[in-house]
């Protein structure tokens, strides 16, 4: 049986290298700076055509193959330098080519703390299975790797971790207080679970709150009352003006943005999250402390 991948490197069309270059993904056009596009080579490819490149600013790795075979995502697996593995987020046919788009997690620590996947690696390994056959390809970034990552990558992103819980705020008048459990940026208290993913980029503190209500009471989430160092979220965040109601078993994800000077610590006021009815032994955390960490070391 002829091997599916006896491929040779064919550089990307010139359009990807133009100052106003672009590529099409998911039926819309994304414009790129030439330094935001990384070309990757593979020494194992001979015969047919294979293109591979990365988009630094969005941490995406793309492989294009000239083939008539339609792949299933589980047939292709990308491995990072840390050993994380992922299947394509999407596979689409473009003319005589198949394009597979990966969003690899290159920094498990950064992903756990902030939801960001980490900068593109200088090397990726791709495994392709067709029937009982398996092909392995190593991809290596070009000479502009360091410059591109410094300019468009996550170098200036500062993640923050959930530090401690202020027992004096928001629950001082409540009897029978249950001490919350805080670990790995997660806070669990009496059936209410919250994960805080926070990082600073540019002039903004960006935050995502993942919420799960496993209590027997409804929870009201008023985003306008969630503050950092007594600063309200930026209007650009676009959160709903009216409170969100989270019923028993309900889940929600809230994205917040605060325009605030960079600091080593922030105090997150989440007293905008309240039970719909007073519950003596079920309380929402009041003030949470966030501390900066260096993820790149």
Secondary structure as the mmCIF struct_conf table of DSSP 4:
data_model
#
loop_
_struct_conf.conf_type_id
_struct_conf.id
_struct_conf.beg_label_comp_id
_struct_conf.beg_label_asym_id
_struct_conf.beg_label_seq_id
_struct_conf.end_label_comp_id
_struct_conf.end_label_asym_id
_struct_conf.end_label_seq_id
BEND BEND1 UNK A 4 UNK A 4
STRN STRN1 UNK A 7 UNK A 9
HELX_LH_PP_P HELX_LH_PP_P1 UNK A 11 UNK A 13
HELX_RH_3T_P HELX_RH_3T_P1 UNK A 14 UNK A 16
TURN_TY1_P TURN_TY1_P1 UNK A 17 UNK A 17
BEND BEND2 UNK A 18 UNK A 18
TURN_TY1_P TURN_TY1_P2 UNK A 19 UNK A 20
STRN STRN2 UNK A 22 UNK A 25
TURN_TY1_P TURN_TY1_P3 UNK A 26 UNK A 27
STRN STRN3 UNK A 28 UNK A 31
HELX_RH_3T_P HELX_RH_3T_P2 UNK A 34 UNK A 36
STRN STRN4 UNK A 37 UNK A 41
TURN_TY1_P TURN_TY1_P4 UNK A 43 UNK A 44
BEND BEND3 UNK A 47 UNK A 47
STRN STRN5 UNK A 48 UNK A 55
TURN_TY1_P TURN_TY1_P5 UNK A 56 UNK A 59
STRN STRN6 UNK A 60 UNK A 66
BEND BEND4 UNK A 68 UNK A 68
HELX_LH_PP_P HELX_LH_PP_P2 UNK A 69 UNK A 72
HELX_RH_3T_P HELX_RH_3T_P3 UNK A 73 UNK A 75
STRN STRN7 UNK A 76 UNK A 79
TURN_TY1_P TURN_TY1_P6 UNK A 81 UNK A 82
STRN STRN8 UNK A 85 UNK A 86
BEND BEND5 UNK A 89 UNK A 89
STRN STRN9 UNK A 90 UNK A 94
TURN_TY1_P TURN_TY1_P7 UNK A 95 UNK A 96
STRN STRN10 UNK A 97 UNK A 102
HELX_RH_AL_P HELX_RH_AL_P1 UNK A 108 UNK A 114
BEND BEND6 UNK A 115 UNK A 115
HELX_LH_PP_P HELX_LH_PP_P3 UNK A 119 UNK A 121
BEND BEND7 UNK A 122 UNK A 122
STRN STRN11 UNK A 123 UNK A 130
TURN_TY1_P TURN_TY1_P8 UNK A 131 UNK A 132
STRN STRN12 UNK A 133 UNK A 141
TURN_TY1_P TURN_TY1_P9 UNK A 143 UNK A 144
HELX_RH_AL_P HELX_RH_AL_P2 UNK A 145 UNK A 152
BEND BEND8 UNK A 153 UNK A 154
TURN_TY1_P TURN_TY1_P10 UNK A 155 UNK A 156
STRN STRN13 UNK A 158 UNK A 166
TURN_TY1_P TURN_TY1_P11 UNK A 167 UNK A 168
BEND BEND9 UNK A 169 UNK A 170
TURN_TY1_P TURN_TY1_P12 UNK A 172 UNK A 173
BEND BEND10 UNK A 175 UNK A 176
HELX_LH_PP_P HELX_LH_PP_P4 UNK A 177 UNK A 180
STRN STRN14 UNK A 181 UNK A 183
TURN_TY1_P TURN_TY1_P13 UNK A 184 UNK A 185
STRN STRN15 UNK A 186 UNK A 189
TURN_TY1_P TURN_TY1_P14 UNK A 190 UNK A 191
STRN STRN16 UNK A 192 UNK A 201
TURN_TY1_P TURN_TY1_P15 UNK A 202 UNK A 203
STRN STRN17 UNK A 204 UNK A 213
BEND BEND11 UNK A 215 UNK A 217
STRN STRN18 UNK A 219 UNK A 221
HELX_RH_3T_P HELX_RH_3T_P4 UNK A 223 UNK A 225
STRN STRN19 UNK A 227 UNK A 228
TURN_TY1_P TURN_TY1_P16 UNK A 229 UNK A 230
STRN STRN20 UNK A 231 UNK A 232
HELX_LH_PP_P HELX_LH_PP_P5 UNK A 233 UNK A 234
HELX_RH_3T_P HELX_RH_3T_P5 UNK A 235 UNK A 237
BEND BEND12 UNK A 241 UNK A 242
HELX_LH_PP_P HELX_LH_PP_P6 UNK A 243 UNK A 243
STRN STRN21 UNK A 244 UNK A 246
TURN_TY1_P TURN_TY1_P17 UNK A 248 UNK A 249
STRN STRN22 UNK A 251 UNK A 259
BEND BEND13 UNK A 264 UNK A 264
STRN STRN23 UNK A 265 UNK A 269
TURN_TY1_P TURN_TY1_P18 UNK A 271 UNK A 272
STRN STRN24 UNK A 273 UNK A 275
BEND BEND14 UNK A 276 UNK A 277
TURN_TY1_P TURN_TY1_P19 UNK A 280 UNK A 281
STRN STRN25 UNK A 287 UNK A 293
#
